[in-house]
C-alpha cells in the first residue's frame, strides 16, 4: 500500500499477478482487494508481468474523476526497464512510432520494421497502415556488457506501448516473451523487467520503491 484515503487507494502491484482473473486460475489482485474494499473501481491497468504504481478508486465518483484525467492525458507516468542491448547513450531518445493491432492479440508498429529510422535521437517510420499515435521518451541510466537499464516516459498510454516500442527498435525488455525472443538467454528472467516507478495525477505524485532486480548490475550477462 502506497496511499490510502476515502476515495483512492494506491498499490505497489507485484509482478506476475493479474489485475483480473485469467485462464491460469491463479489469485488476482482485484479479488484480493475486495477483502478490503467491498467494491473496488478500476482506474487503469498494468500488464500481469509489470510491477509498480496502480490506482484503485473506492467510489464511482472518484473513478470518474480519475478516468477523465487519463482521457485528457493529464497523467504522467515513468517506468524503469532492463532491456537487451546497448541503448544509445546520447541523452533522451524519442520513439515516435504509431501502433496498430497485430495478430493473436498482439500490437505492432504501423509500418515496416526495416523502415524505422533513427536520426537526431528520434525513431520514426513511414506509416503504411492505419495506426494511433504513440510516443515514448527513453534514457539510459546504467549498462552491463549486454543490457541497459532505461528510464521511460510514455506520452500516450497505448496497450503494450513500451514493450512494442522497445522490441521494434531492437531493445526488447528482459523477460518479455511476447514481443521478444523466448529462446534468447539474454532475455531470460523470472518476470517482465518493467516497473511503473511513479505516477502523477491531479497534482499528486505516487512513487513505488524499486524491486531489487532493478538495481544496476543485477542483470548479469548470459
PLY file of the C-alpha trace (Angstrom):
ply
format ascii 1.0
element vertex 222
property float x
property float y
property float z
element edge 221
property int vertex1
property int vertex2
end_header
0.00 0.00 0.00
1.44 3.36 -1.09
-1.53 5.60 -0.29
-4.99 5.27 1.21
-7.86 7.71 1.68
-11.66 7.66 1.41
-11.61 7.97 -2.40
-8.37 6.37 -3.59
-6.06 3.51 -2.76
-2.65 3.25 -4.43
-0.81 -0.07 -4.53
2.68 -1.18 -5.45
1.48 -4.02 -7.68
3.71 -7.12 -7.60
4.95 -8.72 -10.81
3.31 -11.88 -12.17
-0.08 -11.09 -10.60
-3.02 -10.38 -12.91
-5.28 -7.45 -12.16
-8.28 -9.58 -13.15
-8.74 -13.36 -13.10
-7.11 -15.07 -16.07
-7.06 -18.58 -17.52
-4.42 -19.77 -15.06
-6.86 -19.57 -12.17
-4.14 -18.00 -10.02
-5.17 -15.40 -7.40
-5.81 -12.00 -8.97
-5.29 -8.58 -7.47
-8.89 -7.41 -7.79
-10.13 -10.40 -5.78
-7.55 -9.71 -3.08
-8.57 -6.05 -2.93
-12.24 -6.94 -2.38
-11.25 -8.29 1.01
-10.56 -4.66 1.99
-12.78 -2.67 -0.39
-16.29 -4.01 -0.94
-16.49 -2.58 -4.47
-13.13 -1.51 -5.97
-13.35 0.64 -9.10
-10.51 0.16 -11.55
-8.93 3.28 -13.00
-6.18 1.90 -15.25
-4.27 -1.34 -15.79
-0.80 -2.79 -15.64
0.20 -5.95 -17.51
0.44 -9.10 -15.42
4.22 -9.04 -15.54
4.58 -5.33 -14.78
5.02 -4.13 -11.22
4.58 -0.67 -9.70
2.07 2.09 -9.12
-1.58 1.06 -9.51
-4.60 3.25 -8.68
-7.90 1.84 -7.41
-10.86 4.14 -6.70
-13.19 3.35 -3.80
-16.20 5.24 -5.23
-17.73 5.73 -8.66
-17.29 9.49 -8.34
-13.57 9.07 -7.70
-13.25 6.61 -10.57
-14.96 9.04 -12.94
-12.71 11.93 -11.92
-9.55 9.87 -12.33
-10.50 8.18 -15.61
-11.36 11.60 -17.06
-7.85 12.76 -16.17
-6.44 9.76 -18.07
-8.71 10.51 -21.04
-7.48 14.12 -21.12
-3.85 12.96 -20.98
-3.36 14.77 -17.67
-1.41 11.85 -16.22
2.36 11.49 -16.20
3.89 8.03 -15.71
7.51 6.95 -15.54
8.89 3.43 -15.79
12.16 1.60 -15.28
13.12 -1.33 -17.52
16.04 -3.64 -18.21
16.47 -4.21 -21.94
18.76 -6.34 -24.07
21.50 -4.44 -25.88
23.39 -1.18 -25.59
20.78 1.57 -25.86
22.10 4.89 -27.28
23.91 6.94 -24.64
23.37 10.33 -26.32
20.65 11.55 -23.96
16.89 11.18 -24.21
15.71 9.30 -27.30
12.20 9.88 -28.63
10.46 6.78 -30.01
7.72 8.19 -32.25
6.20 5.05 -33.75
2.40 4.74 -34.28
0.82 1.45 -33.22
-1.89 -0.81 -34.59
-3.31 -4.23 -33.79
-1.35 -7.22 -34.97
-2.10 -10.93 -34.91
-3.13 -13.03 -31.90
-3.95 -10.10 -29.60
-0.56 -8.53 -30.18
0.22 -4.98 -31.21
2.74 -3.77 -33.75
4.20 -0.62 -35.22
2.04 0.75 -38.06
4.90 0.44 -40.52
7.64 -1.93 -41.59
10.39 -2.76 -39.12
13.05 -2.31 -41.78
11.86 1.24 -42.48
12.37 2.52 -38.93
14.85 5.39 -38.93
16.93 6.76 -36.05
18.05 10.31 -36.63
18.72 13.19 -34.25
17.81 11.00 -31.25
14.38 10.22 -32.74
12.95 6.93 -34.03
10.36 7.32 -36.81
8.78 5.21 -39.53
6.69 5.98 -42.65
3.21 4.85 -41.67
1.92 2.27 -44.14
-1.27 1.25 -42.33
-3.86 2.80 -40.06
-2.41 3.40 -36.60
-2.67 5.55 -33.48
-0.06 8.00 -32.24
2.36 6.59 -29.67
5.42 8.42 -28.35
7.86 7.21 -25.70
10.82 9.10 -24.24
13.69 6.83 -23.18
17.01 7.48 -21.45
19.80 5.10 -20.48
20.58 5.00 -16.76
23.12 2.20 -16.47
24.81 -0.51 -18.54
26.18 -4.02 -18.22
28.08 -5.69 -21.05
24.83 -6.92 -22.58
21.96 -4.94 -21.04
20.78 -1.38 -20.41
18.70 -0.03 -17.56
16.27 2.55 -19.01
14.08 5.33 -17.68
10.91 5.51 -19.77
8.14 8.08 -20.02
5.22 7.21 -22.35
3.47 10.24 -23.80
0.49 8.04 -24.68
-0.98 5.12 -22.76
-1.39 2.61 -25.58
-1.68 -1.10 -24.81
1.80 -2.68 -24.71
3.29 0.60 -25.94
6.62 0.33 -24.12
7.03 -3.35 -24.93
6.36 -2.85 -28.65
8.45 0.30 -28.97
11.49 -1.27 -27.35
11.20 -4.56 -29.21
10.80 -2.91 -32.61
13.75 -0.58 -32.07
15.95 -3.57 -31.23
16.00 -3.44 -27.41
13.42 -5.96 -26.12
12.57 -5.87 -22.43
14.14 -8.67 -20.43
11.54 -11.31 -19.64
9.19 -10.17 -22.42
8.48 -13.39 -24.29
5.51 -11.93 -26.17
7.48 -9.31 -28.09
11.00 -10.63 -27.58
12.74 -13.92 -28.26
11.86 -16.55 -25.69
14.88 -18.63 -26.71
17.37 -15.78 -26.19
19.29 -16.40 -22.93
19.82 -12.64 -22.57
16.07 -12.25 -22.17
15.72 -14.97 -19.56
14.17 -13.72 -16.31
11.54 -14.89 -13.81
9.47 -11.79 -14.57
8.93 -8.99 -17.08
11.58 -6.45 -16.14
9.27 -3.44 -16.34
8.30 -1.37 -13.29
5.99 1.64 -13.07
8.13 3.86 -10.86
5.87 6.88 -10.48
2.52 8.33 -11.48
1.38 11.94 -11.27
-2.36 12.70 -11.44
-4.45 15.69 -10.36
-1.44 17.27 -8.70
-0.49 14.20 -6.65
2.59 12.06 -7.19
2.85 8.44 -6.14
6.17 6.55 -6.17
6.73 2.80 -5.93
10.06 1.57 -4.49
12.32 -0.22 -6.95
12.45 -4.02 -6.65
16.00 -5.24 -6.01
16.27 -6.72 -9.51
16.28 -3.18 -10.92
19.46 -2.23 -9.09
22.23 -1.52 -11.64
24.32 -4.63 -12.17
21.67 -7.13 -11.09
21.17 -8.49 -14.63
24.29 -10.49 -15.44
25.46 -11.44 -18.95
24.12 -14.82 -20.03
0 1
1 2
2 3
3 4
4 5
5 6
6 7
7 8
8 9
9 10
10 11
11 12
12 13
13 14
14 15
15 16
16 17
17 18
18 19
19 20
20 21
21 22
22 23
23 24
24 25
25 26
26 27
27 28
28 29
29 30
30 31
31 32
32 33
33 34
34 35
35 36
36 37
37 38
38 39
39 40
40 41
41 42
42 43
43 44
44 45
45 46
46 47
47 48
48 49
49 50
50 51
51 52
52 53
53 54
54 55
55 56
56 57
57 58
58 59
59 60
60 61
61 62
62 63
63 64
64 65
65 66
66 67
67 68
68 69
69 70
70 71
71 72
72 73
73 74
74 75
75 76
76 77
77 78
78 79
79 80
80 81
81 82
82 83
83 84
84 85
85 86
86 87
87 88
88 89
89 90
90 91
91 92
92 93
93 94
94 95
95 96
96 97
97 98
98 99
99 100
100 101
101 102
102 103
103 104
104 105
105 106
106 107
107 108
108 109
109 110
110 111
111 112
112 113
113 114
114 115
115 116
116 117
117 118
118 119
119 120
120 121
121 122
122 123
123 124
124 125
125 126
126 127
127 128
128 129
129 130
130 131
131 132
132 133
133 134
134 135
135 136
136 137
137 138
138 139
139 140
140 141
141 142
142 143
143 144
144 145
145 146
146 147
147 148
148 149
149 150
150 151
151 152
152 153
153 154
154 155
155 156
156 157
157 158
158 159
159 160
160 161
161 162
162 163
163 164
164 165
165 166
166 167
167 168
168 169
169 170
170 171
171 172
172 173
173 174
174 175
175 176
176 177
177 178
178 179
179 180
180 181
181 182
182 183
183 184
184 185
185 186
186 187
187 188
188 189
189 190
190 191
191 192
192 193
193 194
194 195
195 196
196 197
197 198
198 199
199 200
200 201
201 202
202 203
203 204
204 205
205 206
206 207
207 208
208 209
209 210
210 211
211 212
212 213
213 214
214 215
215 216
216 217
217 218
218 219
219 220
220 221
